[in-house]
Amino acid sequence: MLVVLFSVAAAQAATPEAEARATAARLTGAALAGGQSYATVSSLADRIGQRLTGSPGAARAVEWAVKAMKDAGLKNVRKEPVKVTPWLRGEASAEVLAPASVRLHAVALGGSVATPGTGVTAEVVEVESLDELKALGAKAKGKIVLYNKVMPRSRGFDGYGAVVPMRGRGAIEAAKLGAVAALIRSVGTGAYQLPHTGATRYDDKVEKIPFAAITAEDADQIHRLLASGEPVQLKLRLTCKRAPDVESANVVGEIVGREKPEEIVVIGAHLDSWDLGTGAIDDGAGCAIVLETARLITSLGLQPRRTVRVVLYMNEENGLSGARAYAETHKGELKNHVAAMEADAGAGRPLGFGVAGGPESVALVRKLAAPVMSLAPTVGVSDEAGADLIPLQMAGVPVLGINQDMSSYFDWHHTAADTVDKIDPVDLGLVVAAFSVMAHALAESPERLPPSPAPPRF
């Protein structure tokens, strides 16, 4: 009788669900007790520092990543070439000349053109949206347009998504109406006299005008001055410029699958950062999450059915050159990319997972996430799962992401205060725990996610 009971117990313990729970427990325990994610992000942010695409810091980061992947036990570690166009920030100054004298806190937006050497001086017109700008019409001609919309605080990307289109297209739309320059209230939630940078775009068919961000406090002051009924005259000077193309690289390494090595689960983050801070939360934390995930899987002696491929992308912040280069380099094997997951939401504690797909995709991700539902309890649909995954998603690769608490992320995002002290090591460890369990489960599961639909903005 005892033999029968032990046999039944052993059979129950060997079920796939039980094995998944046991593996998840091992990964979670290792992530929370003795994990190295905080040391990893500290090494990248404190010792390498800012990693603006094409800069010496970015080149040092590539070599750092190669060593970090080898130290994590990855195989086939290599640099895959990416051609990038460096953008040099230069100096920025902005001041109100009338009806008061006010020196503003300003930074050029990434990719902006410079002003003439002596700067641009003009009256300010204020709008809250691109639609409001269009309604302004000819009144914008010869003016400096100020986009002044408060970004709402949220736990995810919702508030950011409501404002960031103005940063992306603001210079184009203002120039169409004859504006001579543009400013934007920083796309962020903090009010600490910290200007937030970020990428802007141009259209070769439209004149390129300089575009800069100012702080929330400065935008509010200009609003009050305009509300008094007096014209506000402002001077803006930027010395930023583009430099000739240079060669950079994505860094790639693998945990080779034991049964289906040709089938690939990508886990990625971006290696580059803006140059105002040290890129700790954006995206040093993401680099640490994926590197620690790989280290935990290898150090625990786990070899999933499929290959787990770690990709640290170059040039996410101002061009997605690395994402496009990866998709092009690996276009022949994209049909065997069974999933891709990116970490690019800071270091806040996990909330759940979002997958680009329908009910079938949600059901499978919920099943795979079951062992960590106490850490990351929700599974839902996301239109996209990370900027670097967009070229893969457009090719039909199933993409998903980990949702994190971003309540304070946009206080520091793209500012000089993006530094390691903003990271809670416990929260970061919790993210690693959830992320590593999902990455391993995707690589081990007999089932495959359905292809993701193309993101709606493309």
C-alpha positions in Angstrom: 0.0 0.0 0.0 2.8 2.4 0.9 4.5 1.6 -2.4 1.3 2.5 -4.3 0.9 5.8 -2.3 4.5 6.8 -3.0 4.1 6.0 -6.7 1.0 8.2 -6.9 2.7 11.0 -5.0 5.7 10.8 -7.4 3.5 10.8 -10.4 1.7 13.9 -9.1 4.9 15.6 -8.4 6.1 15.0 -11.9 3.2 16.6 -13.7 4.2 19.5 -16.0 2.2 21.9 -13.7 4.1 20.8 -10.6 7.4 21.0 -12.4 6.6 24.5 -13.6 5.7 25.5 -10.0 8.9 24.0 -8.7 11.1 25.7 -11.3 9.3 29.0 -10.6 9.9 28.7 -6.9 13.6 28.1 -7.6 13.9 31.1 -9.9 11.9 33.3 -7.5 13.9 32.3 -4.5 17.2 32.9 -6.3 16.0 36.3 -7.5 15.0 37.5 -4.1 17.9 35.9 -2.1 21.3 36.7 -3.5 20.2 38.2 -6.7 22.6 40.4 -8.6 20.3 42.7 -10.5 21.0 45.8 -8.4 24.8 45.3 -8.6 24.4 44.9 -12.4 22.5 48.2 -12.9 24.9 50.0 -10.5 27.8 48.7 -12.6 26.3 50.0 -15.8 25.0 53.3 -14.6 27.7 54.3 -12.1 30.8 53.0 -14.0 29.8 53.4 -17.6 27.4 56.3 -17.2 25.5 58.0 -20.0 25.3 56.0 -23.2 24.0 58.3 -25.8 24.1 56.6 -29.2 27.4 57.0 -31.0 29.1 58.4 -27.9 32.2 56.9 -26.2 29.9 55.9 -23.3 27.8 53.8 -25.7 31.0 52.1 -27.1 32.1 51.3 -23.5 28.6 49.9 -22.8 28.9 47.5 -25.7 32.1 46.0 -24.2 30.5 46.0 -20.8 27.6 44.0 -22.2 29.8 41.4 -23.8 31.6 40.7 -20.5 28.3 40.8 -18.6 26.8 38.1 -20.9 29.8 35.9 -20.6 29.8 36.3 -16.8 26.1 35.3 -16.8 27.0 32.0 -18.5 25.6 32.8 -22.0 26.9 31.1 -25.1 27.5 32.5 -28.6 28.0 36.0 -27.2 28.7 38.4 -30.0 28.4 42.0 -31.3 26.0 42.4 -34.2 26.7 45.6 -36.2 24.4 48.6 -36.1 25.0 51.8 -38.0 23.9 54.8 -36.0 23.8 58.6 -36.5 25.1 60.4 -33.4 23.4 63.5 -32.2 25.4 66.0 -30.1 23.5 67.9 -27.5 25.6 71.1 -27.3 24.3 73.9 -25.2 20.8 75.2 -24.5 19.5 78.4 -23.1 16.0 79.9 -23.0 14.8 83.1 -21.4 11.7 85.2 -21.2 12.6 88.8 -22.2 9.2 90.5 -21.7 7.0 91.3 -19.9 9.5 90.0 -17.3 13.1 88.7 -17.3 13.1 85.0 -16.5 15.9 82.5 -17.2 14.3 79.1 -18.0 15.5 75.6 -17.5 15.7 74.1 -21.0 17.2 71.1 -22.9 17.2 70.3 -26.6 15.0 67.4 -27.6 16.9 64.6 -29.2 17.4 65.1 -32.9 16.6 68.8 -32.8 18.3 71.2 -35.1 20.2 74.1 -33.8 19.1 77.7 -33.7 21.1 80.3 -35.6 24.2 81.3 -33.7 22.6 84.2 -31.9 19.4 82.3 -31.1 15.8 82.8 -32.0 13.7 85.6 -30.5 9.9 85.7 -31.0 6.6 86.0 -29.2 5.1 82.8 -27.7 1.8 81.2 -28.5 0.5 78.4 -26.2 -1.5 75.3 -27.1 -2.4 72.1 -25.3 -2.6 69.8 -28.3 -1.7 69.3 -32.0 -5.4 69.9 -32.9 -5.4 73.2 -31.0 -2.3 74.2 -32.9 -3.9 73.5 -36.2 -6.9 75.6 -35.1 -4.5 78.5 -34.4 -3.6 78.6 -38.1 -1.8 81.7 -39.3 -1.5 83.1 -35.8 1.5 80.7 -35.3 3.5 82.3 -38.1 6.8 83.8 -36.9 6.1 82.7 -33.3 7.6 80.2 -30.9 4.9 77.5 -30.2 4.7 76.3 -26.6 3.0 72.9 -26.1 1.8 73.1 -22.6 -0.2 70.0 -21.5 0.1 68.5 -18.0 1.0 64.8 -18.2 -1.4 62.8 -15.9 0.3 60.5 -13.4 -0.6 56.8 -13.8 0.8 53.4 -13.0 1.6 52.6 -16.6 2.2 54.3 -20.0 -1.3 55.8 -20.3 -0.3 59.3 -19.2 2.8 59.3 -21.3 0.9 58.2 -24.4 -1.5 61.1 -23.9 1.2 63.7 -24.3 4.2 62.2 -26.1 2.8 62.6 -29.6 3.3 66.4 -29.3 7.0 65.8 -28.6 7.3 63.5 -31.6 5.5 65.7 -34.2 5.6 69.1 -32.5 8.3 70.6 -34.6 6.8 69.4 -37.9 3.3 70.7 -37.2 4.5 74.0 -35.9 6.8 74.5 -38.9 3.9 73.8 -41.2 2.2 77.0 -39.8 5.4 79.1 -40.1 6.6 79.0 -36.5 10.3 79.7 -36.0 10.8 77.4 -33.0 8.9 75.2 -30.6 9.0 74.4 -26.9 7.2 71.7 -24.9 6.4 71.3 -21.3 8.5 68.4 -20.2 6.9 65.1 -20.9 7.0 63.9 -17.3 5.1 63.9 -14.0 7.6 65.6 -11.6 7.8 69.3 -10.8 11.4 69.6 -9.6 12.8 72.1 -12.2 14.0 69.1 -14.1 13.7 69.4 -17.9 13.0 66.0 -19.7 14.6 65.3 -23.0 13.4 62.7 -25.5 13.3 62.2 -29.3 11.6 64.4 -31.8 11.1 63.8 -35.5 11.3 65.9 -38.7 9.8 65.6 -42.2 12.2 66.3 -45.0 9.3 68.1 -46.8 8.9 70.6 -44.0 11.4 73.1 -42.7 13.2 71.9 -39.6 12.9 74.2 -36.6 14.6 74.0 -33.2 12.6 72.2 -30.5 13.4 72.2 -26.8 11.8 71.1 -23.5 11.3 73.3 -20.5 10.3 72.4 -16.9 6.8 72.2 -15.7 7.4 75.2 -13.4 8.7 77.3 -16.3 5.7 76.3 -18.5 3.3 77.3 -15.8 5.0 80.7 -15.4 4.8 81.4 -19.1 1.1 80.4 -19.0 0.5 82.9 -16.2 2.3 85.7 -18.1 0.2 85.0 -21.2 -2.9 84.9 -19.1 -2.2 88.5 -18.0 -2.9 89.6 -21.6 0.6 90.9 -22.4 2.7 89.4 -25.2 5.5 87.1 -24.0 8.7 87.5 -25.9 11.2 84.6 -25.5 14.7 83.9 -26.8 15.9 80.3 -27.4 19.4 79.2 -28.3 20.5 75.6 -29.1 23.8 74.4 -30.5 23.0 70.8 -31.0 23.9 69.0 -34.2 24.1 65.6 -35.9 27.5 63.9 -36.6 28.4 61.5 -39.4 27.3 57.9 -39.1 29.4 55.5 -37.0 29.3 51.7 -36.4 27.9 50.5 -33.1 26.4 47.2 -32.1 23.6 45.2 -30.5 25.0 42.6 -28.1 23.6 39.1 -28.2 24.0 35.9 -26.2 22.1 32.7 -25.8 21.1 29.8 -23.5 20.9 27.1 -26.1 17.7 25.0 -26.0 18.0 21.3 -25.2 15.4 20.0 -27.7 14.5 22.8 -30.1 17.5 25.1 -30.2 16.3 26.6 -33.5 13.2 27.9 -31.8 13.9 31.2 -30.0 12.6 33.3 -27.1 14.0 36.8 -27.2 14.4 38.7 -24.0 15.7 42.2 -24.5 16.4 45.7 -23.2 18.1 48.7 -24.7 21.7 49.5 -23.9 21.8 53.1 -25.0 20.5 56.0 -22.8 20.0 59.7 -22.9 23.0 61.8 -21.7 21.5 64.0 -18.9 21.6 61.3 -16.2 23.3 57.9 -16.1 20.4 55.9 -17.6 19.7 53.8 -14.4 15.9 53.4 -14.8 15.9 53.9 -18.6 17.1 51.4 -19.4 19.9 50.2 -17.1 17.2 48.5 -15.0 15.9 46.6 -18.1 19.5 45.5 -18.9 19.9 44.2 -15.4 16.5 42.4 -15.5 17.3 40.4 -18.7 20.9 39.7 -17.7 19.9 38.5 -14.3 17.2 36.4 -15.8 19.8 34.7 -18.0 22.2 34.3 -15.1 19.6 32.7 -12.8 18.5 30.2 -15.5 22.1 29.1 -16.2 23.3 29.2 -12.5 20.3 26.9 -11.5 21.3 24.4 -14.2 18.1 24.9 -16.1 18.2 24.3 -19.9 14.8 25.0 -21.4 13.4 23.2 -24.4 14.0 26.3 -26.7 16.8 28.8 -26.9 16.6 31.9 -24.8 18.3 34.7 -26.6 19.3 37.9 -24.8 19.5 41.0 -26.9 20.7 44.4 -25.6 19.7 46.8 -28.4 21.5 50.0 -29.4 19.7 53.2 -30.4 16.2 52.7 -28.9 16.1 56.3 -27.7 16.6 58.1 -30.9 16.0 55.9 -33.9 15.4 52.2 -33.3 18.4 51.4 -35.5 19.3 48.4 -33.3 15.8 47.0 -33.4 15.6 47.2 -37.2 19.1 45.8 -37.6 18.2 42.8 -35.4 15.1 42.1 -37.4 17.0 42.4 -40.7 19.9 40.3 -39.6 17.6 37.5 -38.4 14.8 37.8 -40.9 15.5 34.2 -42.1 14.7 32.8 -38.7 11.9 35.1 -37.5 9.3 32.3 -38.2 11.1 30.4 -35.4 10.9 33.3 -32.9 8.2 31.9 -30.7 8.1 35.0 -28.4 9.9 38.2 -27.6 9.7 40.1 -24.3 11.3 43.5 -23.5 12.2 45.1 -20.1 11.9 48.9 -20.6 9.7 50.2 -17.8 12.1 51.0 -15.0 12.5 49.2 -11.8 9.0 49.5 -10.2 7.5 46.4 -8.8 5.6 44.0 -11.2 1.9 44.3 -11.8 1.4 41.6 -14.4 1.9 40.9 -18.1 0.5 42.4 -21.3 0.5 40.5 -24.6 -0.2 41.7 -28.1 -2.9 39.4 -29.2 -6.4 38.1 -28.5 -8.1 35.8 -26.0 -6.0 32.7 -27.0 -2.8 34.7 -26.3 -4.0 36.0 -23.0 -5.1 32.5 -21.9 -1.7 31.0 -22.6 0.2 33.8 -20.9 -2.1 33.5 -17.9 -1.4 29.8 -17.7 2.4 30.4 -17.9 2.2 33.2 -15.3 0.2 31.1 -12.8 3.2 30.3 -10.6 3.9 34.0 -10.0 0.4 35.3 -9.9 1.0 36.5 -6.3 3.8 38.7 -7.7 2.3 39.8 -11.0 -1.5 39.1 -10.7 -2.9 40.5 -14.0 -2.7 39.5 -17.6 -4.2 41.6 -20.3 -3.8 42.8 -23.9 -1.3 45.4 -25.0 -1.1 47.0 -28.4 2.7 46.6 -28.3 5.2 45.4 -25.8 8.2 47.6 -26.3 9.7 49.9 -28.9 12.6 47.5 -29.7 10.1 44.7 -30.4 8.1 46.7 -33.0 10.0 45.3 -36.1 9.5 41.8 -34.7 5.8 42.4 -34.0 5.4 43.8 -37.5 6.8 40.4 -38.8 4.2 38.5 -36.7 6.5 37.5 -33.8 4.4 37.0 -30.6 5.4 39.9 -28.2 4.6 40.5 -24.6 5.9 42.6 -21.8 5.9 42.8 -18.0 3.8 45.6 -16.6 5.3 47.5 -13.7 4.3 50.2 -11.3 5.4 53.4 -13.1 3.8 55.8 -10.6 7.1 57.7 -10.1 9.0 56.6 -13.2 8.1 59.6 -15.3 9.3 61.9 -12.5 12.9 61.0 -13.4 12.6 59.6 -17.0 14.9 61.3 -19.5 16.3 63.7 -16.8 19.6 64.4 -15.0 18.0 62.6 -12.1 17.9 59.2 -13.8 20.4 57.7 -11.4 20.7 54.5 -9.4 19.4 56.0 -6.2 15.9 56.0 -7.8 15.9 52.1 -7.8 14.5 50.0 -4.9 16.6 46.8 -4.9 13.6 44.8 -3.5 11.3 46.0 -6.2 13.9 45.3 -8.9 14.3 41.7 -7.5 10.5 41.2 -7.7 10.5 42.2 -11.3 13.4 39.8 -12.0 11.5 37.0 -10.3 8.4 37.4 -12.4 10.3 38.1 -15.6 12.6 35.1 -15.3 9.7 32.7 -14.6 7.9 33.9 -17.7 11.0 33.8 -19.9 11.7 30.2 -18.8 8.1 29.2 -19.2 7.9 30.6 -22.8 11.0 28.6 -23.7 9.8 25.4 -22.0 6.1 25.4 -22.9 4.9 22.8 -25.5 2.4 25.4 -26.7 3.3 28.4 -28.8 1.7 31.8 -28.7 -0.2 32.9 -31.8 1.4 35.6 -34.0 0.9 39.2 -32.7 -1.0 41.6 -34.9 0.9 44.7 -36.1 1.0 47.6 -33.7 -1.8 50.1 -34.5 0.5 53.1 -34.9 2.3 51.5 -37.9 
